[in-house]
């Protein structure tokens, strides 16, 4: 793996180039959340319909495989790429399950991390985790981390940092680390404490790792306190290595992360939107007013998405977004997807996830362009102001 920063904007925001094998990707970039290596609703034959190479980054949790295939069998078939037949894609292993809720912070102990897995709650030790990593052979993987929510005590938070640093040493010194063949991302935690995040970042930055996984976000911290927590980490990391985080999924949260210098984002935002029947419709440079009245009747105070389950789309023969060149918008209408939802047909989620993924990857592309042109902060402020004004106008119209 190779990484280089190509442009800076407004201090910390940066655009880079990540090379993994023969694949080159521009950052900031989105990692597509998967269940056992594949997006939840998109089959392998439909993956080529997504923008390439932006859609080549696939995040997965090794814990998802505990109830299915053993590490020995996985190793014998040649790893995850061979098993899924996706040799051109880049797999990134993160121990955290992005789709599940908060961790069970009370049951983590000194020898391993407690996770909710498909086969029940399990205590995962570094040695067992490294066995899974070695057998799956991901392109990039994060070391085992003790992630805690924002409201834990100072003592518990401090212990999580100590354990995460110790587990990092256990992972990278394991004999199995060299057989994984992937780039190692050192995990950084610290909860809602600026001091603990600084301490963890400083200790991990001294280790021989290829990049950094910044954890414990999306676990109860507020939007207002998050910039200080992000900066406490990125200010103590070298510029020449990539940084990844989980839990920052909303557009405003992604922009927060980019402003702090994050390069890779693992988020279940698209999955949750699709599951709820929501389709992304915004244009980041100029928030679209297309369908404004429909959104008001749909009681959606948010001009970034619409609810395709709503009855107002039953006879709407237009695509989700006019001019969108994704497979769904080129071939199907809002009325058809609304019908699929009404008859509980899974094709509704398939078509919707294709559109939402395509649309959100476009959002990241515009972020990169803004950074290269040195106008990221203007881009961010315009987006947030436009969305806030629309929510205020919509709420006032409904209450009138």
Phi, psi and omega in degrees: 000137176232146180216139178215137176276128184254336182203149177237154177209130176055045173093276188259332182300133185217148174247135184223180178233121180252124178245120177236110186063233179267001183261131176246132180228142176274147177241156003298143184222157180259132171268125181285125179289136182230163167248112181058039170097351180232145172308146190303318187247000183251121181280162182304325182289344179263349179302323179297344179285348179273155181302133180244142007269007185304330184268010184279346182275114181240120177268142174214159176253124178303336183295336181294341184265001184295335183261008186231284188248136182283155177304324180297314179295318179301318180295321182293329179276353175102012178100181186292322179302314182290319182296320183269349181071030181242068186288339182269353181268160182252118181261131181240118183266125177232129181295334181288139173268108186292338184274327179287170184276208186298153178288158175275081190292344183280340187254006175283133181238191189289338188256351181187172181254139180267126181231148170276115183244170178301339179250032178099179180285132183230145173265116184255120177268156180307321181296318179292320179298317180293330176295319178294316180298316181299322182282329184275334177055054176291160177289326178219147178209146179263145178289160182298135184230146174261086182273135182232153177287171189292338190264008180288165181289163178299321180297315180294321180294318179296320178295324180295323177293314180301316181293318181298318178294319179294318179293328176300314178298320179297321183288312186282342176266357179293145176298336182281345182297324182284337181275349181289327178076000183255165177283135184266129175252119179285130184280138179234128179232195181144000175057224183262017181257119177298318182296317181291324177294320176298314181298315180295316180298318181296320180288319181290326181297338180277350183273159180275081179235162182270341181193189186225135174253115183263104186262188178067024172255154185078018182244038172109355178286154181273160177299327184289323182273346186295319180304320180294323180291319178295314181295326179300331179274304187295332178292342182251015179244148178293149184287336191276003180241144183288154180234134181236150176217162175239157173092354177255092188250322180297152180307317179296324180290320176300316180296325174300313181296317179298319180298334180269354178101022177278143183253326186232136184235121175257116187215143176265016183303312181297319180299312182293322175301311183297317180299325181275355180087015183266140178244133177289136182227357189282154168249114188302328182283326181214102187304125186290140174256010179296126180078023184300312181296321178300319182294324178296315179292336179276000182053036176255104182277049187204112183273018174265348183207160175230156180262106184285356174279347184292147184294339182295344181261008184298328181242016183275108184266016177267159176290169180303313177227123177298130178089352178290134183257021175288162182303319184294310182291332179284340187235345187221164184246168175299321182298320181293316180293322176300318177298317180299321177294319182295329180261010176058043179265128185296342177302334178300312179293325180298309181295323182289321180292326176300313180295311184298320178295313178302315184292317183287327173297327175294325176299316178294325179296319178292326175299314180298319179297319180296321179294314181298328181271001177072027182231033183297315183296323176295318177302313182296312182297320181294318180296311182295318180295317180297317181291320179295318180296322180294318180298319179295316180295319182294318179296320179293322181293321182289323182281345181288000000 
